[in-house]
């Protein structure tokens, strides 16, 4: 496909945009690349850990070979020691979308970080700026009493936000408490009060929904493969360079690899803990994505030929090439 129809679309202030929802290991990357190749598209990653440079194996980033097939954006944006928020992602991601659309290409957003995706599409509430002193105190509380203590504080301050944030997700707990105390309003109230939704795009949302047993089996296989493919060595190198307080190195996989390196877990237990953590994360992802509006759900993995074909047909209609897709199929 030569992109002629998309070039015409770029003259219109409303560009087509495809958003892929789905849990970790559901095949979003494979489907995004297939769609990008067919429809002259470019992939925009939506992953809160893949934005960091040098974190490769534990993030399951697209391989170098996959990135060579089509342009990718929002990977390797900042160094592991640099703070990067959902607001930062929304700003940078929207700039990428605008650039891709203006060049007559189809932007395809793929990734599993629900908050980043919502920030990108729906915008963020006008919350207060960061208060480092308060953040330091809250993180000290977390180290002394555990993240469950922060979860109990948030439940008292803002039950609605507490119900949406996992008790072990310290960064989100800290931010929610910070916002509520600084603004003297519940973060959930501020969230509903007003956001800045993405303008200038016609959005098609596709969701991948493989069976739970099949998804969990793939998650288990992927987590074990991370350790076989060098996660321990990558983590050791990153810890030596950035230290164990580097926040991205507390994410799934890297955390367990670090515990293994310190002798706190055996290899078997590190793999099992990583597998369990990713399964739990996948469950939370699907709970989040099922709340999103107007998602066209596809019952399978993104690399399944039947699912790919169904997605191709829906995207063809969305960009005005339904006849072309039928001929190709």
C-alpha positions in Angstrom: 0.0 0.0 0.0 1.4 3.4 -1.0 -0.3 5.5 1.6 -2.1 7.7 -0.9 -5.4 7.5 1.0 -3.7 8.4 4.2 -2.0 11.3 2.5 -5.4 12.6 1.5 -6.6 12.0 5.1 -3.7 14.1 6.4 -5.3 17.2 4.7 -8.3 16.7 7.0 -7.9 17.8 10.6 -9.1 14.4 11.8 -6.5 11.7 11.3 -7.2 8.0 11.8 -5.7 6.4 14.9 -5.6 2.8 16.0 -5.3 1.9 19.7 -4.5 -1.7 20.7 -5.6 -2.8 24.2 -4.5 -6.0 25.8 -2.7 -7.7 28.7 1.0 -8.4 28.7 2.0 -11.2 26.3 -1.3 -11.0 24.4 0.4 -10.3 21.1 0.0 -6.5 20.8 3.5 -6.0 19.3 3.0 -8.6 16.5 -0.4 -7.2 15.6 0.8 -3.6 15.6 3.7 -4.4 13.3 1.4 -6.3 10.9 -1.1 -3.4 10.8 1.7 -0.9 10.3 3.2 -2.9 7.4 -0.2 -3.2 5.7 -1.5 0.4 6.2 1.7 2.5 6.1 1.7 2.9 9.8 4.1 3.6 12.7 3.9 2.1 16.1 3.7 4.2 19.3 4.6 2.2 22.4 2.5 2.8 25.5 4.6 1.1 28.3 5.7 2.8 31.5 9.0 0.8 31.7 9.9 0.6 28.0 10.4 4.4 28.0 13.7 3.8 29.8 16.9 3.2 27.9 19.1 0.2 28.5 16.1 -1.9 29.9 15.6 -4.4 27.2 15.0 -8.0 28.2 12.8 -7.3 31.3 10.6 -4.9 29.4 9.9 -7.3 26.4 10.5 -4.4 24.1 10.2 -5.1 20.4 13.4 -6.7 19.1 15.9 -4.8 17.0 14.6 -6.8 14.0 11.0 -5.9 14.7 11.9 -2.2 15.1 13.6 -2.4 11.8 10.4 -3.5 10.1 8.4 -0.3 10.9 9.2 2.9 12.8 8.6 2.8 16.5 8.1 5.7 18.9 8.2 6.2 22.7 10.9 3.6 23.3 14.1 4.5 25.0 13.0 8.0 25.8 14.8 8.7 29.1 17.6 7.3 31.2 16.7 5.0 34.1 17.5 7.7 36.7 15.3 10.3 35.2 11.7 10.8 36.5 9.0 10.2 33.9 5.3 10.6 34.6 2.1 9.8 32.8 1.9 13.5 32.1 5.3 13.5 30.5 4.2 10.5 28.4 1.0 12.2 27.3 2.9 15.2 26.1 5.6 13.3 24.2 3.2 10.7 22.9 0.8 13.3 21.5 3.7 15.0 19.8 4.5 11.7 18.1 0.9 11.1 17.1 0.7 14.6 15.6 3.9 14.1 13.6 2.9 10.7 12.3 -0.6 11.9 11.3 0.8 15.0 9.6 3.1 12.9 7.5 0.2 10.9 6.2 1.0 7.7 8.2 -1.3 5.7 10.4 -0.4 5.9 14.1 -0.9 2.6 16.0 -0.7 2.8 19.8 0.2 -0.5 21.4 1.0 -1.1 25.0 -0.4 -2.3 28.3 0.0 0.7 30.7 -3.6 1.7 31.3 -2.8 5.0 33.0 -0.4 6.1 30.3 -3.0 5.2 27.6 -5.7 7.1 29.4 -3.4 10.1 29.8 -2.6 10.0 26.1 -6.2 9.7 24.9 -8.3 11.3 27.6 -5.9 13.7 29.1 -5.0 14.2 32.8 -6.7 16.1 35.5 -5.2 19.5 36.4 -3.5 18.2 39.5 -0.9 20.1 41.6 2.8 19.9 40.8 5.2 17.5 42.6 6.0 18.2 46.2 9.3 16.5 46.8 9.3 16.9 50.5 6.0 15.1 50.9 7.1 12.5 48.5 10.2 11.8 50.5 8.2 11.4 53.7 5.7 9.1 52.0 8.5 6.9 50.6 10.1 6.7 54.0 6.8 5.5 55.4 6.7 2.9 52.6 10.2 1.6 53.5 9.4 1.5 57.2 5.9 0.1 57.1 5.4 -1.3 53.6 3.2 -0.2 50.7 0.1 -1.6 52.4 0.4 1.3 54.9 0.2 3.8 52.1 -2.8 2.0 50.7 -4.6 2.3 54.0 -3.8 6.0 54.1 -5.2 6.5 50.6 -8.3 4.4 51.4 -9.1 6.9 54.2 -8.4 9.9 52.1 -9.9 8.8 48.8 -11.6 5.4 48.7 -12.4 5.7 44.9 -8.7 6.2 44.0 -7.7 3.5 46.4 -10.0 1.0 44.7 -8.3 1.6 41.4 -4.6 1.4 42.6 -2.9 -1.8 43.5 -1.7 -1.8 47.2 1.8 -2.6 46.0 2.0 0.2 43.4 4.0 2.6 45.5 4.5 5.4 42.8 0.7 5.7 42.1 -0.1 5.5 45.9 2.4 8.3 46.6 1.0 10.5 43.8 -2.6 10.0 44.8 -1.9 10.9 48.4 0.3 13.8 47.3 -2.5 15.2 45.1 -5.2 14.8 47.6 -3.2 16.5 50.4 -1.8 19.3 48.2 -5.0 20.1 46.4 -7.2 19.6 49.5 -9.5 17.6 47.2 -9.7 13.9 46.5 -7.8 12.9 43.4 -10.8 11.0 42.1 -12.8 14.3 42.3 -10.2 16.2 40.4 -10.0 13.5 37.8 -13.7 13.8 37.0 -13.6 17.6 37.1 -11.8 18.1 33.9 -9.3 16.7 31.5 -7.8 17.6 28.1 -8.9 14.9 25.6 -6.9 14.2 22.5 -8.1 16.3 19.5 -7.9 15.8 15.8 -8.0 11.9 15.6 -10.7 9.4 14.8 -9.9 6.5 17.1 -10.5 2.8 16.5 -9.9 0.7 19.7 -9.1 -2.9 19.3 -8.8 -5.2 22.3 -7.0 -8.6 22.5 -8.7 -11.1 24.8 -7.2 -14.6 24.6 -8.5 -17.2 27.0 -7.1 -16.9 30.5 -5.4 -20.3 30.6 -3.7 -19.7 27.2 -2.6 -16.2 28.3 -1.2 -17.4 31.6 0.7 -20.2 29.8 2.3 -17.7 27.5 3.1 -15.4 30.4 4.9 -18.2 32.2 6.9 -19.1 29.1 7.9 -15.5 28.5 9.0 -14.9 32.1 11.1 -18.0 32.1 12.6 -17.1 28.8 13.7 -13.7 30.2 16.0 -15.4 32.7 17.3 -17.8 30.0 18.0 -14.9 27.6 20.1 -12.8 30.0 17.8 -10.9 32.4 20.1 -11.7 35.3 23.2 -10.3 33.5 21.3 -7.2 32.3 20.0 -6.5 35.8 23.5 -7.0 37.3 24.9 -4.5 34.8 22.2 -2.0 35.5 22.4 -2.3 39.3 26.2 -1.7 39.1 25.6 1.5 37.0 22.5 2.9 38.7 22.2 1.3 42.1 19.4 -0.7 43.7 17.3 2.4 44.4 16.8 3.1 40.7 13.0 2.9 40.4 12.7 1.1 37.1 14.8 -1.7 38.5 12.0 -2.4 41.0 9.6 -3.3 38.2 8.5 -6.9 37.5 11.4 -9.2 36.5 14.1 -6.7 37.4 13.0 -6.8 41.1 13.2 -10.6 41.2 16.5 -10.7 39.3 17.9 -8.3 41.9 16.7 -10.4 44.7 18.3 -13.4 43.1 21.6 -11.6 42.7 21.5 -10.7 46.4 20.8 -14.3 47.4 17.3 -13.5 48.6 15.7 -15.9 46.1 16.7 -19.0 44.3 16.5 -19.1 40.5 13.4 -21.3 40.7 11.7 -19.0 43.1 12.7 -15.9 41.1 11.2 -17.3 38.0 8.1 -18.4 39.8 7.7 -15.0 41.5 8.1 -13.2 38.1 5.5 -15.5 36.5 3.0 -14.9 39.3 3.7 -11.1 39.2 3.0 -10.9 35.5 -0.1 -13.0 35.8 -1.4 -10.7 38.5 -0.5 -7.7 36.4 -2.4 -9.2 33.4 -5.5 -9.6 35.5 -5.3 -6.0 36.6 -4.7 -4.8 33.0 -7.8 -6.6 31.7 -9.9 -5.2 34.6 -8.7 -1.7 33.6 -9.2 -2.1 29.8 -12.7 -3.6 30.2 -13.7 -0.2 31.6 -12.6 1.6 28.5 -15.3 2.7 26.1 -15.9 1.5 22.5 -13.4 -1.3 22.4 -13.8 -3.9 19.7 -12.7 -7.1 21.4 -11.0 -9.9 19.5 -11.0 -13.3 21.2 -7.4 -14.4 20.8 -3.8 -13.5 20.5 -2.5 -10.7 18.2 -0.2 -13.1 16.4 -3.0 -15.5 15.6 -3.7 -15.4 11.8 -7.5 -15.3 12.3 -7.2 -12.5 14.8 -4.9 -10.6 12.5 -7.3 -10.9 9.6 -10.2 -9.6 11.7 -8.1 -6.7 12.8 -7.0 -5.9 9.3 -10.6 -5.8 8.1 -11.6 -3.4 10.9 -8.7 -1.1 10.3 -9.3 -1.2 6.6 -12.8 0.1 7.2 -11.5 2.7 9.6 -9.0 4.2 7.2 -11.3 3.8 4.1 -9.6 0.9 2.4 -12.1 -2.0 3.0 -12.0 -3.1 -0.7 -8.2 -3.1 -0.7 -8.1 -5.3 2.5 -10.6 -7.8 1.0 -8.5 -8.1 -2.1 -5.3 -8.7 0.0 -7.1 -11.2 2.3 
